[in-house]
Amino acid sequence: MPRRTKSAAQQHRDAVAAYVAAGGEESVQRVITALYGVTKKLDQWYARQLADLDLTQGEWAVVAALARAGDDCQTPSQLAELTSVAPSSMTHRLDKMSQRGLVERRPDADNRTRILVSLSKEGWELFSQSVRESDMVESDVLSGLTKAERGELARLLEGVIAHLDDVDA
């Protein structure tokens, strides 16, 4: 008889039980295992979404970095650092993205040897489309919580994030 796949909730309970049995503190393991499970599921969905948009994860990282920069253009070196790739890889990535019409490159008026990169109109449209599609899935993920519970969860996680730089791991 084929083995039935366990639900996400059962997988979570089993993982927490294993970590606690090995000496982990239960409340810590419940939180960290839950964060990992949600992240893993969302990453699977994001990978499918990027494939549907004909984007690699690296190209998405550039689109997102440029969108976060807003009206401030970025240099290829800045983008390489923000996306954790070699500058030569970034040049190749920007070439492909420019050919697709997602980014625009222009010389820096203050330093003609430097190139500035920004999202094109098509790049902004792609970013907006992706965010809207992601928001629907992300809302579904949180649909079991009330608006107040989502606010409380956000507040708690922001508290965790605020102290991440203090952790020497």
C-alpha positions in Angstrom: 0.0 0.0 0.0 1.4 3.4 -0.9 2.5 5.6 1.9 0.3 8.7 2.4 2.1 12.0 2.5 2.0 13.7 5.9 0.3 17.0 6.2 2.4 20.1 6.8 1.1 20.3 10.3 2.0 16.6 11.0 5.5 17.1 9.5 5.9 20.1 11.8 4.8 18.2 14.9 7.2 15.3 14.0 10.1 17.6 13.4 9.6 19.5 16.7 9.2 16.2 18.6 12.5 15.0 17.1 14.4 18.2 18.0 12.9 18.2 21.5 13.9 14.6 22.0 17.4 15.5 21.0 17.5 18.2 23.7 16.1 21.3 22.0 13.8 23.7 23.9 10.3 23.1 22.7 9.1 26.7 22.2 12.3 27.5 20.3 11.9 24.5 18.1 8.2 25.2 17.4 9.0 28.7 16.2 12.1 27.9 14.2 10.6 24.8 12.6 7.5 26.7 11.7 9.5 29.5 10.1 11.5 27.0 8.2 8.4 25.2 7.0 6.7 28.4 5.8 9.8 29.6 4.1 10.3 26.3 2.3 6.7 26.3 1.0 6.9 29.9 -0.1 10.3 29.3 -1.8 8.8 26.5 -3.8 6.0 28.8 -4.9 8.3 31.6 -5.7 10.5 29.3 -7.9 7.4 28.4 -9.9 6.4 32.0 -10.2 9.8 33.0 -11.5 9.7 30.3 -14.0 6.3 31.5 -15.2 7.7 35.0 -15.5 10.8 33.6 -17.4 13.1 35.0 -14.7 16.0 33.4 -12.9 16.4 33.9 -9.2 19.5 36.1 -9.9 17.5 38.3 -12.3 14.7 38.6 -9.7 17.3 39.7 -7.2 18.4 42.5 -9.5 14.8 43.6 -10.2 14.0 43.6 -6.5 17.2 45.5 -5.6 16.4 48.1 -8.2 12.8 48.4 -7.1 13.9 48.8 -3.5 16.3 51.6 -4.6 13.3 53.5 -6.1 14.5 56.5 -8.1 18.1 56.0 -7.1 20.1 54.2 -9.8 22.6 51.6 -8.9 26.0 50.8 -10.4 26.7 47.2 -11.6 29.1 46.9 -8.7 26.5 47.9 -6.2 24.1 45.4 -7.7 26.7 42.7 -7.6 27.3 43.3 -3.9 23.5 43.5 -3.1 22.9 40.2 -4.9 26.1 38.4 -3.8 27.5 37.7 -7.2 30.8 38.5 -8.9 30.9 41.8 -10.9 31.6 39.9 -14.1 28.5 37.8 -13.6 26.5 40.9 -13.0 27.6 42.4 -16.3 26.4 39.3 -18.1 23.1 39.3 -16.2 22.5 43.0 -17.0 23.3 42.4 -20.6 20.6 39.8 -20.8 18.1 41.9 -18.8 18.8 44.9 -21.0 18.1 42.9 -24.1 14.8 41.8 -22.6 13.9 45.4 -21.9 13.8 45.0 -18.1 16.6 47.4 -17.2 18.1 50.6 -18.6 21.8 51.5 -18.4 23.2 55.0 -18.9 26.5 56.8 -18.2 26.7 58.6 -14.9 26.6 62.4 -15.6 29.0 63.0 -12.8 31.5 60.2 -13.7 31.3 59.2 -17.4 33.3 56.0 -16.6 30.6 54.7 -14.4 27.3 53.1 -15.6 24.0 53.6 -13.7 21.3 51.0 -13.9 17.6 51.4 -13.3 14.4 49.5 -14.0 12.7 50.2 -17.3 9.0 50.7 -17.5 8.7 47.0 -18.4 10.9 46.1 -15.4 8.6 48.0 -13.1 5.5 46.4 -14.6 7.1 42.9 -14.1 8.0 43.8 -10.5 4.4 45.0 -9.8 2.8 42.0 -11.4 5.0 39.7 -9.4 4.3 41.4 -6.1 0.5 41.3 -6.7 0.7 37.6 -7.6 2.9 36.9 -4.5 0.6 38.9 -2.3 -2.3 36.6 -3.2 -0.4 33.5 -2.2 1.1 35.1 0.9 -2.4 36.2 2.0 -3.6 32.6 1.5 -0.7 31.4 3.7 -1.9 33.8 6.5 -5.6 33.3 5.9 -6.0 31.2 9.1 -5.1 34.3 11.1 -7.2 37.3 11.9 -5.9 40.8 10.9 -5.0 41.4 14.6 -3.1 38.1 14.8 -1.2 38.9 11.6 -0.3 42.3 13.1 0.9 40.6 16.3 2.9 38.0 14.4 4.5 40.7 12.3 5.3 42.7 15.5 6.9 39.6 17.1 8.9 38.6 14.0 10.1 42.2 13.6 11.4 42.0 17.2 13.3 38.9 16.3 14.7 40.6 13.2 15.8 43.6 15.2 18.2 41.5 17.2 19.6 39.3 14.4 22.7 41.3 14.1 23.4 40.7 17.8 23.5 36.9 17.3 27.1 35.6 16.8 26.4 32.4 14.9 
